Amino acid sequence: MRALLIDDERLARAELRRLLAAHPDVEIVGEAVNAADGVQQIAALKPDLIFLDVQMPGGSGFDMLAALEEAPEVIFTTAFDQYALQAFEVNALDYLQKPIQAARMASALQRCAARHHREAASTAGKKLFIKDGDRCWFVAMQDIRLFESEGNYTRVYFGQHQPLMLRSLNQLEEKLDPQRFFRASRRHIVNLDFIEQVEPNDSGGLDLTLRGQTAIEVSRRRAPQFKALSAI
């Protein structure tokens, strides 16, 4: 696993290096000293795993995750315990409180290896990081049933959640798998796997019913594309 260390304290990064030296399967590919530096290093180095401090000058670890298009696995490292719930809401692998114990580090890396192997054996694909106010989520793309435009924001539907993210529907569409997600209209992108019923409507388009009884209209102009994609 290729790891990146993100912490504004030099001694904290040195301690992480010391602990990780006992794990030859982890290669430290770089270090970052703040959130902005972390975003740049992740884009350049493409690590599998990041060790991420929460409180840093210029932006928190959660702010940094919100700025990423795609995020690697995350192990939070911090001297504070009040962020633990928020960390697990974003599906972090672990939350290590400083001073970090060698046994806790080993446990976190075991968890990382197990998740890595599970995802390698599946078609889970990418994850999307969503930050809406104080709440954060790390969502597998296949679990998202609908994207709905609200101006410069997009509402994301998954499970029982419907958070807003500061990204336009057009920006999101560029990153989505066109074999899984279909642009039904100017306002909606649907996950084809969640469609339960398709019916023609009076305007020449199609009415889709998604799992959970969500109704979405496919415009007349886009209906032929949908039929070709879904082999109707």
Secondary structure, 3 states (H helix, E strand, C coil): CEEEEECCCHHHHHHHHHHHCCCCCCEEEEEECCHHHHHHHHHHHCCCEEEECCCCCCCCHHHHHHCCCCCCEEEEEECCCCCHHHHHHCCCCEEEECCCCHHHHHHHHHHHHHHHHHHHCCCCCCEEEEEECCEEEEEEHHHEEEEEEECCEEEEEECCECCEECCCHHHHHCCCCCCCEEECCCCEEEEHHHEEEEEECCCCCEEEEECCCEEEEECCCCHHHHHHHHCC
